[in-house]
Amino acid sequence: MIKYFIYCRKSSEDEERQVLSIEAQLTELREYAKQNSIFVVKEFYESKTAKEPGREIFNEMLGEIKKGNAQGILAWNPDRLARNSIDGGRVIYLVDTGKITTLKFPTFWFEPTPQGKFMLSVAFGQAKYYTDNLRENILRGIRQKIRRGELSAKAPIGYFNEPRLRTIEPDRKTFGKVKECLGAFATGQYTLTGIQRKMFSVGLVGKTGKPLALASVDHILTNPFYYRHFQYRGEVHAGSHKPMISKKLFDQIQEARITNGKPRKKRGPKNFQFLGFATFGVCGYAITAERHIKKSGLKFIYYRCTHKSKTIQCTENRFLREEVLAEQVKVLCQKVSLPDEWRDKYLARLESERAESRQSSGLFVQNLKTDIFAISARLERLTDAYLGEALELGEYLERKNALMSEKKTLEEKLSDFERKGNH
């Protein structure tokens, strides 16, 4: 009597879908075996794609067949056994060598004859063709989405995947929080761990409710998606989604990542109004300021010479109160104020300069547009060079990503200038 193995497979590894599908296959195959008096010695089932070789349960079953523990396989359809040329060839080879004497399928006829083996190989080929064609259709759809500026992947934190429109939209719960944290980091006052704590404090957490991992935080800080670009397989593309930050702010974040690699203590502002304002008349060195608190609790600010020179001796050792210095500055400014009769001439000159500024603004805008057009032309030539195999993939991606970043910076400059004018 021929012994059979039942083999069931589900491509998806989602447990809920897997159990239902495999259970349905097992029920049908058990009923089919009962109706046709097929002697089943063992059942094998797994949730694994058959596009590539390497299925553990499938390999285990073929190993049992090679040992002679069974001579036949009962499956729902040939595509459950194989969707790639290697696994399909292994099954046919076992039929050729007599290890497998029969294959049973409720939806497919087979017998171990030249014609039967030919039809089996055709069935395996059709399964592989279906997989390859499906993959190509999926990739074509992904490429079309990329051309439209749509990222075909999971949305980063701050956004969500809209299932109806199949787009990526801002998440009302987290969009503002991520934007706030990115702006805070750009100020240069946060380290990586510092911004991690801030994200946790505003409610940006991982799946387990714990703070985001530092690698995840760093990915957020370096993700071009937030300024309306995105990466797909290492290549940067222009997006069509709503940007969270500007390219200028993104560049400031990258600078802060470099300068704030290690935590540093920063002094708060001292609010000395005239610090760095003037130099000392006797020795020519800068003046410095000090804050003194009297016994009565009153606070006063004094200015004095820094006394940094070793060759020039400063003869002035007195301290000057801030109010006194402010009064002296006021008197000096009054001495150089313009008389009223000059007013009309200066206003006329200002209007003349505004006219010149408007002319230079038009030239500035035209130069920006010319630069953007030139970068677009360079991108086209770069793509042609890559398609013509004049560039390696790594070099192509590096050059293209740099040009895309430069183009975005110029586009933002142009947009800001046209919106705000030459202010």
C-alpha positions in Angstrom: 0.0 0.0 0.0 1.3 3.4 -1.0 1.9 5.8 2.0 1.1 9.5 1.6 2.1 12.7 3.2 -0.4 15.6 3.3 1.3 18.9 2.7 -0.5 22.3 3.2 1.1 25.7 2.8 -0.1 29.3 3.2 2.0 32.2 1.8 1.0 34.7 4.5 2.7 34.5 7.9 -0.2 36.2 9.6 -1.3 33.7 12.2 -5.0 34.3 12.0 -5.2 34.1 8.3 -2.7 31.1 8.3 -4.8 28.9 10.6 -8.0 29.5 8.7 -6.5 28.8 5.3 -4.5 25.7 6.4 -7.4 24.3 8.4 -9.5 24.6 5.3 -6.9 22.8 3.2 -6.6 20.1 5.8 -10.3 19.6 5.9 -10.6 19.3 2.2 -7.6 16.9 1.8 -8.7 14.7 4.6 -12.1 14.3 3.0 -10.5 13.7 -0.4 -8.2 11.0 1.1 -11.2 9.3 2.8 -13.3 9.3 -0.4 -10.4 7.9 -2.5 -9.0 5.4 0.1 -5.7 7.2 0.4 -3.5 6.1 3.3 -2.1 9.1 5.0 0.8 8.6 7.5 1.6 12.2 8.4 0.6 15.7 7.8 2.9 18.6 7.1 1.9 22.3 7.1 3.6 25.6 7.2 3.1 29.3 6.6 5.9 30.2 4.3 6.3 31.7 0.8 7.4 29.3 -2.0 8.9 31.9 -4.2 12.4 31.0 -2.9 13.8 27.6 -1.7 14.5 27.1 2.0 11.2 26.0 3.5 12.0 24.0 6.6 8.9 21.8 6.8 8.9 21.2 3.0 12.6 20.1 3.2 11.8 17.9 6.2 9.0 16.2 4.2 11.3 15.5 1.2 13.9 14.1 3.6 11.3 11.7 4.9 10.4 10.6 1.4 14.1 10.0 0.6 14.2 7.7 3.6 11.3 5.7 2.2 8.7 6.7 4.9 6.2 7.6 2.2 5.9 7.3 -1.6 3.2 9.9 -2.4 2.2 13.5 -1.6 -1.3 14.8 -1.3 -1.6 18.6 -1.7 -4.4 21.0 -2.8 -2.5 22.2 -5.9 1.0 21.9 -7.4 1.6 25.6 -6.6 1.4 24.6 -2.9 4.5 22.5 -3.4 6.6 24.9 -5.4 6.7 28.3 -7.0 10.4 28.3 -7.8 12.5 26.2 -10.2 14.7 24.5 -7.6 11.9 23.0 -5.4 9.9 22.1 -8.5 12.9 20.3 -9.9 13.5 18.4 -6.7 10.0 17.0 -6.7 10.3 16.0 -10.4 13.7 14.4 -9.7 12.2 12.3 -6.9 9.5 11.2 -9.3 12.2 10.3 -11.9 14.2 8.3 -9.3 11.1 6.5 -8.1 11.2 7.9 -4.5 7.8 9.5 -5.3 5.5 7.1 -7.2 2.4 9.3 -7.1 1.1 12.8 -6.5 -2.5 13.6 -5.7 -4.3 16.9 -6.1 -8.0 17.5 -5.9 -7.6 20.2 -8.5 -5.0 18.7 -10.8 -4.5 15.3 -12.5 -1.1 13.6 -12.4 0.4 10.2 -13.2 4.2 9.2 -13.3 4.5 9.0 -17.0 6.5 11.2 -19.4 3.3 13.1 -20.2 2.3 13.4 -16.6 5.8 14.7 -15.6 5.7 17.1 -18.5 2.3 18.5 -17.3 3.6 18.7 -13.7 6.6 20.7 -14.9 4.2 23.0 -16.8 2.1 23.4 -13.6 5.2 24.4 -11.6 6.3 26.7 -14.4 2.8 28.4 -14.4 3.1 28.9 -10.6 6.5 30.5 -11.1 5.2 32.6 -13.9 2.3 33.8 -11.8 4.7 34.7 -8.9 7.1 36.5 -11.3 4.3 38.4 -13.0 2.7 39.4 -9.7 6.1 40.7 -8.5 6.6 42.7 -11.6 3.1 44.2 -11.4 3.8 45.1 -7.8 7.1 46.7 -8.6 5.5 48.6 -11.5 2.9 50.0 -9.1 5.6 51.0 -6.6 7.5 52.8 -9.4 4.4 54.6 -10.5 3.7 55.7 -6.9 7.3 57.0 -6.6 6.8 59.0 -9.8 3.8 60.6 -8.2 5.8 61.3 -5.1 4.2 58.7 -2.8 6.2 56.6 -0.5 5.2 52.9 -0.8 6.0 51.9 2.8 5.0 52.4 6.4 4.6 56.0 7.3 7.1 57.4 9.7 6.1 58.7 13.2 4.0 61.8 12.8 2.1 60.5 9.8 -0.2 57.5 9.1 -1.1 55.4 6.1 -4.5 56.4 4.7 -6.1 53.0 3.7 -8.8 54.5 1.5 -6.7 56.9 -0.6 -3.5 54.8 -0.1 -1.6 57.9 0.7 0.4 59.1 3.7 -1.3 61.8 5.8 -0.3 63.8 8.9 -1.3 62.2 12.2 -3.2 64.7 14.3 -2.0 63.1 17.5 1.7 63.1 16.8 2.4 65.5 13.9 2.7 68.6 16.1 4.7 66.7 18.8 7.3 65.5 16.3 7.5 69.0 14.7 8.0 70.5 18.2 10.9 68.1 19.0 12.6 68.6 15.6 12.5 72.4 16.1 13.8 72.0 19.6 16.7 69.9 18.5 17.6 72.4 15.8 18.3 75.0 18.4 21.4 73.1 19.4 20.4 72.9 23.1 19.7 69.1 23.1 21.8 66.0 22.8 20.5 62.8 21.3 19.5 61.5 24.8 18.1 64.9 25.7 15.7 64.9 22.7 14.9 61.3 23.5 13.7 62.4 27.0 11.8 65.3 25.5 10.0 63.0 23.0 9.0 60.7 25.8 7.7 63.7 27.9 5.4 64.8 25.0 4.1 61.2 24.5 6.3 60.0 21.6 7.0 56.4 22.7 7.7 53.0 21.2 5.2 50.1 20.7 5.8 48.9 24.3 5.2 52.4 25.8 8.8 52.9 26.6 11.0 55.7 25.3 12.0 55.5 21.6 15.4 53.7 21.0 18.3 56.1 20.3 18.6 54.5 16.8 14.9 55.4 16.2 15.4 58.9 17.4 18.4 59.4 15.2 16.4 58.0 12.2 13.7 60.6 12.9 16.4 63.4 12.9 17.9 62.2 9.6 14.7 61.3 7.7 14.2 63.5 4.6 10.5 62.6 4.6 9.8 65.4 7.0 10.9 68.1 4.5 8.9 66.4 1.7 11.6 64.1 0.3 11.9 60.3 0.9 14.4 57.5 0.3 13.5 54.3 -1.5 16.3 51.7 -1.8 18.9 54.4 -1.0 17.6 56.8 -3.7 16.1 60.2 -2.7 12.8 61.2 -4.4 10.6 64.3 -4.2 7.5 63.6 -2.3 3.9 64.9 -2.7 2.9 64.7 1.0 2.5 67.6 3.4 6.0 68.6 4.8 6.5 68.9 8.5 9.6 71.1 8.4 11.6 73.1 5.9 14.8 72.0 4.3 16.6 74.8 6.0 15.5 73.5 9.4 16.5 70.0 8.4 20.0 71.2 7.6 20.2 72.9 11.0 19.2 69.6 12.6 22.1 67.9 10.8 24.5 70.5 12.1 23.2 70.1 15.6 23.7 66.3 15.4 27.4 67.0 14.7 28.0 69.7 17.2 25.9 68.0 20.0 27.5 64.6 19.7 28.6 64.9 23.3 26.7 66.6 26.1 28.0 70.1 27.1 27.0 72.5 29.8 25.8 75.7 28.4 25.6 79.0 30.3 22.4 80.9 30.3 22.2 84.5 29.0 23.7 87.1 31.3 21.8 90.0 29.9 24.7 92.4 29.9 23.5 95.1 27.5 26.9 96.6 26.5 29.0 93.5 26.6 31.1 93.4 23.4 29.9 96.9 22.6 33.1 98.9 22.9 36.8 98.8 23.8 38.6 100.7 26.5 40.1 104.0 25.4 43.3 103.7 27.4 44.6 100.3 26.4 42.3 99.4 23.4 41.1 96.1 25.0 37.5 95.0 25.4 35.3 95.9 28.4 33.8 93.2 30.6 30.8 93.2 32.9 30.1 91.9 36.4 26.9 91.7 38.4 27.1 92.6 42.1 24.5 92.2 44.8 24.5 94.6 47.7 23.7 93.7 51.3 20.3 95.4 50.8 19.6 92.9 48.0 19.8 95.4 45.2 21.6 94.2 42.0 24.0 96.4 40.0 25.9 95.8 36.8 29.4 97.2 36.5 31.8 97.5 33.5 35.6 97.5 33.6 38.6 96.8 31.5 39.6 93.1 30.9 43.3 93.9 31.6 44.4 91.2 29.1 47.4 93.0 27.8 50.8 92.3 29.4 52.7 94.8 27.3 50.3 97.7 27.6 49.5 98.7 31.2 46.0 100.1 31.7 46.0 103.0 34.1 42.2 102.9 34.6 41.0 100.6 37.3 37.6 102.1 38.0 34.3 100.3 37.6 31.5 102.1 35.7 27.8 101.4 36.6 25.6 100.4 33.6 23.2 103.3 34.1 26.1 105.8 33.8 27.5 104.0 30.7 24.0 104.1 29.1 23.8 107.8 29.7 27.2 108.4 28.2 26.2 106.4 25.1 23.0 108.4 24.8 24.9 111.7 24.9 27.3 110.5 22.2 24.5 109.4 20.0 22.9 112.8 20.3 26.0 114.5 19.0 25.9 112.5 15.7 22.1 112.7 15.1 21.0 114.1 11.7 19.5 117.6 11.5 15.8 117.9 10.3 16.7 119.7 7.1 18.5 116.6 5.8 15.3 114.5 6.1 13.9 114.9 2.6 17.2 114.2 0.9 17.7 111.0 2.9 14.1 109.8 2.2 14.7 110.4 -1.5 17.9 108.4 -1.3 16.1 105.5 0.5 13.4 105.4 -2.3 16.2 105.3 -4.9 17.8 102.4 -3.0 14.4 100.6 -2.9 14.1 100.8 -6.7 17.6 99.4 -7.0 16.7 96.6 -4.6 13.7 95.7 -6.6 15.8 95.4 -9.7 18.4 93.3 -7.9 15.6 91.1 -6.5 14.4 90.3 -9.9 17.9 89.3 -10.9 18.2 87.2 -7.7 15.0 85.3 -8.5 16.1 84.7 -12.1 19.5 83.4 -10.9 17.7 81.0 -8.5 15.5 79.7 -11.3 18.5 79.3 -13.6 20.3 77.3 -10.9 17.3 75.0 -10.3 16.9 74.4 -14.0 20.6 73.6 -14.3 20.4 71.0 -11.4 17.3 69.4 -13.1 19.4 69.1 -16.3 22.3 67.5 -14.3 19.9 65.0 -12.8 18.6 64.0 -16.2 22.2 63.6 -17.5 23.1 61.6 -14.3 20.2 59.2 -14.9 21.2 58.8 -18.6 24.8 58.0 -17.5 23.6 55.4 -15.0 21.2 53.8 -17.5 24.0 53.8 -20.0 26.2 51.9 -17.4 28.7 54.7 -17.2 28.2 55.0 -13.5 28.0 52.4 -10.7 24.9 52.3 -8.6 26.6 53.6 -5.4 28.2 56.6 -7.2 24.8 57.3 -9.0 22.9 57.3 -5.7 25.5 59.5 -3.9 25.5 62.1 -6.7 21.7 62.1 -7.2 20.9 62.4 -3.5 23.3 65.4 -3.2 21.7 67.1 -6.2 18.2 66.5 -4.9 19.2 68.1 -1.5 20.7 71.1 -3.2 17.7 71.5 -5.5 15.3 71.4 -2.6 17.3 74.1 -0.8 17.2 76.4 -3.8 13.5 75.8 -4.3 12.8 76.8 -0.6 14.9 79.9 -1.1 12.9 80.9 -4.2 9.6 80.2 -2.4 10.5 82.2 0.6 11.8 85.1 -1.5 8.7 85.2 -3.7 6.4 85.0 -0.6 8.3 87.5 1.7 10.1 89.7 -0.8 13.5 91.3 -0.2 13.1 91.9 3.5 
